[in-house]
Each structure stands twice: as structure tokens, then as C-alpha cells.
Amino acid sequence: MTAARRLWSWFDAVVLDLGRQMRWSFLPPLMVYFAAGAQGLTAVVGTFFVKEYLDVSAAFIAGLAFWAGLPWALKMPLGHLVDLIWRWKAWLIYLGAALIAASFAIMYGLATRADWMPGIMSVTAWYVLAVILAPCGYVVQDAVADAMSVEAVPRHDESGAPLSDETQRAQHTTMQTLGRFALIGGASAVAALNIILFDGIETLAPAEKAARYGHIYALALLIPCISISGVLLAGWQKRRTIARLTASGMDRVRALAAFDPEGEKVRLNHWYFTGGAVFVAMTLTVGLMDLPFSQEIVFAGSMAIVLTLMRQLVRNLDQAHARALIGTAIIVFMFRAMPLNGAASTWFDIDVLGFDQQFLSLLYLITSVLTLVGMVVLRPLIASRTIADIVILLTLAAGVLSLPGIGLYYGVHHWTAALTGGIVDARFIAIVNTAVESPLGQVAMIPMLAWIARNAPANLKATFFAVMASFTNLALSASSLGTKYLNQIYTVTREVRAEDGTITVPADYSQLGYLLMTVAAITVIVPLITVWLVQQSRFKSRD
């Protein structure tokens, strides 16, 4: 076989085959996932809004990220609710869209300096409210999208004959892979749009710059419209499919049942709602009382609740599958729980390296596009390797890819630029590093999502998705806590100026290098130890 033929064979098996497995019924949930990815439209403008208009620390931003991540723990009762109200679940999409729209509307008002807003509460308080509302909306929509992704996999062919279990399992795996594609595709689209929107913004006066920020937030109000369109499309497809099945001779009751989960009727399990209620009560109590270590208390309580619900969940599996799920979840949790550099690193990129809004948007675009490419290229690896093998590879890669960021802090770009006539400068290194690093974050989640789609009971898939997503998303809260602790240990401050231009807080990046190296060391050591311990236990992951 010639090299060209081998290359074509690889391209056909890896890329074209994924397209062949696409079904039109997959499109509605993909639209909801796409809308979730499109929230990145405001990521860059949010970073600059905080830097330019809010006098808050990097530790405060990390702490706010912790609170913003907690609504995802509510996906547990939401997922069970979706299983219970399967035929009316689309109404939750409208609720989520309203919450997301409210968040963007608040930020539009802040960016355009709405006169009435500071009279009600401070700009910082409004910002915190907007940051909390958005994830509340997205978690509601995500719980429904998971359910829609199950419903989207057909059970009958065009003639009404049942599809084989093997075919349905393959299509569930494809659906979950395409779901990650839609998320990253949304991020890619808005990253490209950001490059256009931020063109020339550095030359604008402050008032014009604020107006541009407001325009971006107004444009973001289209995002919830995408998810609503997905629901409307799903309804149309459902009516069309029912009409086709009844025309082929199937009675209407059976045709309607084709959109319901197989297996026993879902029974209300109060544990999921009790756990959600306890979580809300605990969060509000701790937050309103302003207790010391409030984030740690909420995290510990949330973890206890999620673990209790996971225990309820695994009772629906046989012992071997239950142990495998626990081992897989622990490995993925620890991989996602590693601390990040935080806002301090981005501030350094902006203040010292001179990365502006448009260039940061370019980095976001590169990250998104190459994540899509990486997921396609790595798909055979995901299919043939265990989650433990994948996490080991991703952890080692993350360690290696942390080196360019550390090098930029210590000025390696001055040396490389001098050797290459200015070609390999800070921006060149940032682009190359972003290009290589891009696919790593999303790849680890695909095997676990595919495992749930294949092995979870058909009538409890939304609940399984919700509880396991809550557990792994708590890892992001743990990551935010770790990020906060490290930013408190290694204090970094950006330059803050008063309205008259006087410097009120000087920039101090002297400890950033220690922060970057500590994060890199933890990111490599902890996941590798976790994988080794799990694989030596009875919870060994073989899937």
C-alpha cells in the first residue's frame, strides 16, 4: 500500500467515518451544546472589564469562579427531574435561556454605564450576580441537552424495524463525541467573531471602548436563541418521525413510546431532590452568614451530597460496572481538580507581554479549532485506550506544555527573538504552545461520557449524566480553590489607576514565576499518583 493510500485510509477511518455516523436527529441537542460553547463570546471582554473597571484581586476572581461553578452541582436533581418529566423537558430550556439572557443584559448595562444600576447596588455586586446567573442557566440547559442526546439516537430504521444494540451503542458514542464537537465549535465560532469585534479597539477612547464592550454583550443575547431553536427543531423532528412511523403501520402509542426511555418507568427517588435542597440551603446559609472558610464548607458539603447520590446511583449497576465507574470517576476528578495559574498569568500577558484583546481572541480561536482537530485525530486513541492510559498521556503532556509559559515569564522570548530575527517572539511562542495544548482539556471527558451512554440504564441516563457531571464539575470547584490558595501564597498585583491617572496599586509580578512552577509540579505529580493508586485497587478502570 502506498503512502498516499495509507493516508487516505486513515483520513477515511478517522474523519469521514465520523461524518457518516451523523444523523439529523442529533442536530437539536448539538444546537444546545453549541450555545453552551458560544458563551465564550464574552470571555475576553469579561477579562478586560474586570481588569479595567473593577478593583478586585486575583484571589477574589478565583473565589468567584468557585461560586460560579457550584450551580453545576444542581445538575443532580435537574437530571432526575428530566427523567421524570421526559416529554415536557423542553420547558427547562426556556428557563435556562431566560437566566442566560438576564446575565448578558446585566453586563450590557454595566458596560454601557447604565445610570440606574449603581443606585441599586455596587458595580461589583452586579458583576457577581451576572457571573452567577449565567452558569445557572447553562446547567439547566445542559441537563436537558444530555437527555436530548439520548432521545436523538434512533431506535428504529426508516422502515420501523428495531436497530441492533450494537448499532445503538455505536451511535450513542458518536453522539457524545459530536456533543463535545458542538461545544468546542461554538467556542471556535465566537473566538473568530471576537477577532473581528476587537479589531482596532486599543486605539479607542475609554467611552468608545465601553460602547464596544456593550455591543458584544448585546450580541451575546443571540446565544440563548440558538438553544431555543434547537428545542423547536426537536419538536418538529419528533412530529415528523411519529407521522412516518404511523404511516409505516405502527400505532400511535408505540410511535410515541419510541421517544421514551426503555426499561421500567422512572420512579421518584427523593434522594436527588433532598440532596439538591440540602445543597441550596447549605450554600445560602453559609453565604448569607459570611462564615470563615465559606467556600471550603460548601465544597465539603457538596462533595458529601454528591457522594451520597452516587451511592444511590451505582446500586442500579452490577458490581463490576459499579467499581469501574467509581475508579474512572476518581481518575477524571483528580485530573480536572488540578489548580490553574489564575488571572495573575493573564494580567502578566496583558501588562508585560503586551497581549491585547484581539490577540487573546486569536489564542481562544486557535485553542477551539485545534481542540476540534485534536479530538478527531485522537478519537482512535480514545477508543482503544483505557481512561487511565489517556489521563497519564494527558498529564505528561500538560507538564511539558507548562514550560513555555514559565519560559515567557523568565524572558526566554528575548533570547529566541534575538536568534531568529524577531520571528520567535512572545506571541509566536504563545501561539505554538496554545496550538499544541488545545485538545488536552476536552479529551479526558469523552471516554466517561461514552461509558455512561453505553452502560447506564436506559430509563436513568439523564440522572447518570447529571450525577457524574456534578461529581466531575466539583473537580473544577476544587481547582478554583487550589488556584485561590496558590494566588494567596504567591501574591501578584496588577497596576490599578484612579480616574485621574494616578497609580493606586503598583504592578508586582515578582512571585508569578514561583506560582507557575508550583502549578506545573502539582499538575503532573497528583494525577499520576492517583492513577497508580486506583489501578492497584479493586476499582481498577479497564474501560
C-alpha positions in Angstrom: 0.0 0.0 0.0 1.4 3.4 -1.0 1.8 6.2 1.5 -0.9 8.2 -0.2 -3.3 5.3 0.0 -2.5 4.7 3.7 -3.0 8.4 4.4 -6.4 8.3 2.6 -7.4 5.2 4.5 -6.5 6.9 7.8 -8.5 10.0 6.9 -11.5 7.9 5.9 -11.5 5.9 9.1 -10.8 8.8 11.4 -12.5 11.8 9.9 -15.0 10.8 7.2 -16.4 7.9 9.3 -17.5 10.4 12.0 -19.4 12.4 9.4 -21.1 9.2 8.1 -22.3 8.4 11.6 -24.0 11.8 11.9 -27.8 11.7 12.0 -30.2 14.7 11.6 -31.8 13.7 14.9 -28.5 14.6 16.5 -28.8 18.3 15.5 -31.2 19.6 18.2 -29.0 18.6 21.2 -25.9 19.7 19.3 -27.5 23.2 18.9 -27.9 23.4 22.7 -24.3 22.3 23.2 -23.2 24.8 20.6 -24.9 27.6 22.5 -23.1 26.5 25.7 -19.8 26.7 23.8 -20.7 30.1 22.4 -20.7 31.6 25.9 -17.0 32.2 25.2 -18.1 35.2 23.2 -17.9 37.3 26.4 -14.8 35.6 27.9 -12.2 38.1 26.6 -14.4 41.2 27.2 -15.1 39.9 30.7 -11.4 39.7 31.4 -10.8 43.2 30.3 -13.9 44.5 32.0 -12.7 43.2 35.4 -9.1 44.5 34.8 -10.2 48.0 33.7 -13.3 48.7 35.8 -13.3 46.5 38.9 -10.8 46.9 41.8 -10.6 43.2 42.8 -7.8 40.8 43.4 -6.8 37.6 41.6 -7.8 35.6 44.7 -11.3 37.3 44.5 -11.7 36.2 40.9 -10.6 32.7 41.7 -13.1 32.7 44.7 -15.9 33.9 42.4 -15.1 31.2 39.9 -15.6 28.7 42.8 -19.2 30.1 43.5 -19.9 30.2 39.8 -19.0 26.5 39.4 -21.3 25.4 42.2 -24.7 25.6 40.3 -23.4 22.7 38.3 -23.9 20.5 41.4 -27.6 21.2 40.9 -27.5 19.2 37.8 -28.2 16.2 40.0 -31.9 17.0 40.8 -32.3 18.6 37.4 -31.2 15.4 35.7 -33.6 13.3 37.8 -36.4 15.8 37.1 -35.7 15.4 33.3 -36.1 11.6 33.6 -39.4 12.1 35.5 -40.9 14.7 33.1 -39.3 13.3 29.9 -42.0 14.5 27.5 -42.1 18.1 28.9 -38.3 18.6 29.5 -38.1 21.2 26.7 -39.6 23.8 29.0 -36.5 23.8 31.1 -34.6 25.1 28.0 -36.7 28.2 28.1 -36.0 28.7 31.8 -32.2 28.4 31.2 -32.4 30.8 28.2 -34.1 33.4 30.4 -31.3 33.2 33.1 -28.6 33.4 30.5 -30.2 36.4 28.8 -30.5 38.2 32.2 -26.8 37.7 32.8 -25.8 39.2 29.5 -28.3 42.1 30.0 -26.7 43.0 33.3 -23.3 43.0 31.8 -24.6 45.2 28.9 -25.9 47.6 31.4 -22.6 47.7 33.3 -20.5 48.1 30.1 -22.7 51.0 28.9 -22.7 52.7 32.3 -26.5 52.5 32.9 -27.1 55.3 35.4 -29.7 53.5 37.5 -27.6 50.4 38.3 -25.1 51.8 40.9 -28.1 53.3 42.7 -29.4 49.8 43.5 -26.2 48.1 44.3 -22.5 48.4 43.6 -21.0 47.6 40.2 -19.0 44.7 41.7 -22.3 43.2 43.2 -24.0 43.5 39.8 -21.0 41.7 38.2 -21.1 38.9 40.8 -24.9 38.5 40.1 -24.3 38.2 36.3 -21.5 35.7 36.8 -23.7 33.5 39.0 -26.8 33.7 36.8 -25.1 32.5 33.6 -24.0 29.1 34.9 -27.4 28.6 36.5 -28.9 28.9 33.0 -26.3 26.8 31.3 -26.7 23.9 33.9 -30.4 23.8 33.3 -29.9 23.6 29.6 -27.1 21.1 29.8 -29.2 18.7 31.9 -31.9 18.8 29.1 -29.3 18.5 26.3 -27.9 15.3 27.9 -31.5 13.9 27.8 -32.0 15.1 24.3 -28.7 13.4 23.2 -30.2 10.1 24.4 -33.5 10.7 22.7 -31.7 11.8 19.5 -30.3 8.3 19.0 -32.9 6.4 16.9 -34.2 3.0 17.9 -35.8 2.2 14.5 -34.7 2.4 10.9 -36.7 4.1 8.2 -39.0 1.1 7.9 -39.7 1.0 11.6 -37.6 -2.1 12.3 -35.6 -2.0 15.6 -31.9 -1.2 15.4 -29.5 -3.7 16.9 -28.0 -3.0 20.3 -24.5 -2.7 18.8 -25.7 -0.1 16.3 -27.3 1.9 19.1 -24.2 1.7 21.3 -22.1 3.0 18.4 -24.4 5.9 17.8 -24.5 6.8 21.5 -20.7 7.1 21.4 -20.8 9.1 18.2 -23.5 11.4 19.8 -21.3 12.1 22.8 -18.3 12.8 20.6 -20.2 15.2 18.5 -21.6 16.9 21.6 -18.0 17.8 22.6 -17.5 19.0 19.0 -20.5 21.2 19.2 -19.3 22.8 22.5 -15.9 23.5 21.0 -17.4 24.5 17.7 -19.4 27.2 19.5 -16.2 28.4 21.2 -14.4 28.5 17.8 -17.2 30.5 16.1 -17.3 33.2 18.8 -13.5 33.3 19.0 -13.3 34.1 15.3 -16.1 36.7 15.8 -14.2 38.3 18.7 -11.1 38.9 16.5 -13.4 41.0 14.2 -15.1 42.7 17.1 -11.9 43.7 18.8 -10.2 45.0 15.7 -8.7 48.4 16.5 -10.1 48.6 20.0 -6.8 49.5 21.5 -7.0 52.9 19.7 -10.4 53.8 21.0 -11.2 56.3 23.8 -12.5 54.8 27.1 -16.1 55.8 26.3 -15.9 54.2 22.8 -14.2 51.1 24.2 -17.1 50.7 26.8 -19.6 51.0 23.9 -17.8 48.2 22.0 -17.9 46.0 25.1 -21.7 46.7 25.4 -22.2 45.8 21.8 -20.6 42.4 22.4 -22.8 41.7 25.3 -25.9 42.8 23.3 -24.8 40.4 20.5 -24.4 37.6 23.1 -28.2 37.8 23.7 -28.5 35.7 20.5 -26.9 32.8 22.2 -30.0 31.6 24.2 -31.9 31.9 20.9 -29.8 29.1 19.5 -30.7 26.7 22.2 -34.4 27.6 21.9 -34.2 27.0 18.2 -32.8 23.5 19.0 -35.8 22.7 21.1 -38.2 23.9 18.4 -36.3 21.8 15.8 -36.5 18.7 18.1 -40.3 19.2 18.4 -40.7 19.4 14.6 -38.5 16.3 14.1 -40.4 14.4 16.7 -43.8 15.1 15.0 -42.3 14.2 11.6 -40.9 10.9 12.9 -44.2 9.9 14.6 -46.0 10.6 11.4 -43.5 8.4 9.4 -43.8 5.6 11.9 -47.6 5.6 11.9 -47.6 5.8 8.1 -45.5 2.6 8.1 -48.2 0.8 10.1 -47.1 1.4 13.7 -49.8 2.5 16.0 -49.5 6.0 17.6 -48.9 4.7 21.2 -45.9 2.7 20.0 -44.7 5.6 17.9 -44.8 7.9 20.9 -43.1 5.3 23.0 -40.1 5.4 20.6 -39.2 8.7 22.2 -39.4 7.5 25.8 -36.6 5.7 27.7 -36.7 1.9 27.6 -36.9 -0.1 30.7 -39.0 0.3 33.8 -41.0 3.5 34.5 -38.9 6.0 36.3 -39.8 6.2 40.0 -39.3 9.3 42.1 -36.1 9.0 44.2 -36.3 11.6 46.8 -32.6 11.4 47.5 -31.8 13.5 44.4 -34.2 16.3 45.3 -33.4 16.1 49.0 -29.7 16.4 48.2 -30.3 19.4 45.9 -32.4 21.1 48.6 -29.8 20.5 51.2 -27.1 21.9 48.9 -29.1 25.1 48.2 -29.9 25.6 51.9 -26.3 25.0 52.9 -25.0 27.3 50.2 -27.4 30.2 51.1 -26.8 29.8 54.8 -23.1 29.8 54.6 -23.1 32.7 52.1 -25.5 34.9 54.0 -23.8 34.3 57.3 -20.4 35.2 55.7 -18.7 32.4 57.7 -14.9 32.0 57.6 -13.9 29.3 55.1 -17.3 29.5 53.5 -16.1 28.1 50.2 -14.4 25.2 51.9 -17.5 24.4 53.9 -19.7 24.5 50.8 -17.3 22.4 48.9 -17.1 19.7 51.6 -20.9 19.7 52.0 -21.4 19.5 48.2 -18.9 16.6 48.0 -20.8 14.7 50.8 -24.1 15.2 49.0 -22.8 14.1 45.6 -21.1 11.0 47.0 -24.3 10.1 48.8 -26.2 10.4 45.5 -23.5 8.5 43.6 -24.0 5.6 46.1 -27.7 5.6 45.2 -26.8 5.6 41.6 -24.4 2.7 41.4 -27.0 0.5 43.0 -28.5 0.3 39.6 -25.3 -1.3 38.2 -23.8 -4.7 38.7 -20.8 -4.9 41.0 -18.2 -4.9 38.2 -19.6 -1.9 36.4 -20.1 0.0 39.6 -16.5 -0.5 40.6 -15.3 0.5 37.1 -17.4 3.6 37.2 -16.1 4.7 40.6 -12.5 4.2 39.5 -13.0 6.1 36.3 -14.7 8.9 38.1 -11.9 9.3 40.7 -9.2 9.4 37.9 -11.1 12.0 35.9 -11.9 14.0 39.1 -8.3 14.3 40.1 -7.2 15.2 36.6 -9.7 18.1 36.4 -9.1 19.2 40.0 -5.6 20.5 39.4 -5.1 24.2 40.1 -4.6 26.7 37.4 -2.4 29.8 37.1 -5.4 32.1 37.5 -6.0 35.7 36.5 -2.4 36.7 37.5 -1.0 34.9 34.5 -3.4 36.7 32.1 -2.6 40.0 33.7 1.1 39.4 33.1 0.3 38.6 29.4 -1.6 41.8 29.1 0.7 44.2 31.0 4.2 42.8 30.4 3.9 40.8 27.2 1.5 43.3 25.6 -1.2 40.8 24.5 -4.3 42.9 23.6 -7.9 41.9 23.2 -7.6 40.9 19.6 -4.6 38.7 20.2 -6.2 37.0 23.2 -9.2 36.3 20.9 -6.9 34.8 18.4 -5.5 32.5 21.1 -9.0 31.4 22.0 -9.8 30.7 18.3 -6.6 28.6 17.9 -7.5 26.7 21.1 -11.0 26.0 19.9 -10.2 25.0 16.4 -7.2 22.8 17.3 -9.3 21.1 20.0 -11.7 20.0 17.3 -8.8 18.7 15.2 -7.2 17.0 18.2 -10.5 15.3 19.2 -10.8 13.9 15.6 -7.1 12.8 15.5 -7.2 11.3 19.0 -10.5 9.5 18.5 -8.8 6.2 17.7 -6.7 6.6 20.8 -9.8 7.3 22.9 -11.5 4.2 21.5 -8.5 1.9 22.0 -7.0 3.0 25.3 -8.4 3.0 28.9 -9.2 6.2 30.7 -6.1 5.6 32.9 -3.8 5.5 29.9 -5.4 8.6 28.4 -5.0 10.6 31.7 -1.4 9.5 32.0 -0.6 10.8 28.5 -2.5 14.0 29.0 -0.9 14.7 32.4 2.6 14.2 31.0 1.7 16.4 28.0 0.4 19.1 30.4 3.6 19.1 32.3 5.7 19.6 29.2 3.4 22.3 27.8 3.7 24.3 31.0 7.3 25.0 30.2 6.8 27.7 27.5 4.6 29.8 29.9 7.3 29.6 32.6 9.9 30.5 30.0 8.0 33.5 28.9 7.9 34.8 32.4 11.7 34.5 32.7 12.2 36.2 29.3 13.1 33.3 27.0 11.3 35.2 24.2 14.0 37.8 24.3 16.6 35.2 23.6 14.6 33.4 20.9 13.7 36.6 19.2 17.3 37.7 19.0 18.4 34.4 17.5 15.6 34.3 14.9 15.5 38.0 13.8 12.4 38.7 15.9 10.3 35.8 14.5 10.1 33.6 17.6 8.9 36.3 19.9 6.4 36.1 22.9 3.4 36.0 20.6 4.9 33.3 18.4 5.7 31.1 21.5 2.2 31.7 22.9 0.5 30.6 19.6 2.6 27.5 19.2 2.1 26.5 22.8 -1.7 27.1 22.6 -1.8 25.1 19.3 -0.2 22.0 21.0 -2.0 22.3 24.3 -5.5 22.9 22.9 -7.0 19.4 22.7 -6.0 18.2 26.1 -8.8 19.5 28.3 -11.8 18.0 26.5 -10.3 14.7 25.6 -10.4 13.2 29.1 -14.2 13.6 29.4 -15.2 11.8 26.2 -14.5 8.2 27.4 -16.5 8.7 30.6 -19.5 10.2 28.7 -19.4 7.4 26.2 -19.2 4.9 29.1 -22.4 6.3 30.6 -24.2 6.4 27.3 -23.3 2.7 26.7 -23.8 1.2 30.2 -26.2 3.4 32.2 -29.8 2.1 32.5 -31.8 3.5 29.6 -34.5 4.9 31.9 -32.0 6.7 34.1 -29.4 8.1 31.6 -30.2 11.7 32.3 -29.8 11.1 36.1 -26.5 9.2 35.5 -25.2 12.1 33.3 -26.2 14.6 35.9 -24.7 13.0 38.9 -21.5 12.1 37.3 -21.2 15.5 35.7 -21.8 17.1 39.1 -19.0 15.0 40.6 -16.5 15.9 37.9 -17.6 19.5 37.9 -16.9 19.6 41.6 -13.4 18.9 40.5 -13.5 22.4 38.8 -14.6 23.9 42.1 -11.6 22.1 43.8 -9.4 23.5 41.0 -10.7 27.0 41.8 -10.0 26.6 45.5 -6.5 25.4 44.7 -6.0 28.3 42.4 -7.2 30.7 45.1 -4.8 29.2 47.7 -1.8 29.4 45.4 -2.7 33.0 44.5 -2.8 33.8 48.2 0.6 32.2 48.8 2.2 33.8 45.8 0.7 37.3 45.7 0.6 39.0 42.4 -0.9 42.5 41.8 -1.7 44.4 38.6 -1.4 48.1 38.2 -4.5 50.0 39.2 -5.0 53.7 38.3 -7.5 56.2 39.6 -9.6 58.2 37.1 -7.0 61.0 37.1 -4.3 58.5 36.1 -2.7 58.2 39.5 -1.3 54.8 40.3 -3.2 53.5 43.4 -1.8 49.9 43.2 1.6 49.2 41.6 2.1 46.1 39.5 4.1 43.4 41.2 4.7 40.1 39.2 7.8 39.1 41.2 6.2 35.9 42.6 4.5 34.8 39.4 7.4 32.5 38.4 7.1 30.5 41.6 3.3 30.3 41.1 3.7 28.9 37.5 6.3 26.3 38.6 4.2 25.2 41.6 1.1 24.7 39.4 3.1 22.8 36.9 4.6 20.4 39.5 1.2 19.7 41.1 -0.5 19.2 37.7 2.0 16.4 36.9 2.5 14.6 40.2 -1.0 14.4 41.7 -2.8 12.8 38.7 0.0 10.2 38.1 -0.1 9.1 41.8 -4.0 8.9 41.6 -3.9 6.7 38.5 -1.4 4.4 40.1 -3.4 4.0 43.3 -6.7 3.4 41.5 -5.2 0.9 39.1 -3.7 -1.0 42.1 -7.1 -1.2 43.8 -10.3 -3.1 43.2 -11.7 0.0 41.4 -9.2 -0.5 38.5 -10.5 1.1 35.3 -10.4 -1.2 32.3 -12.7 0.7 30.0 
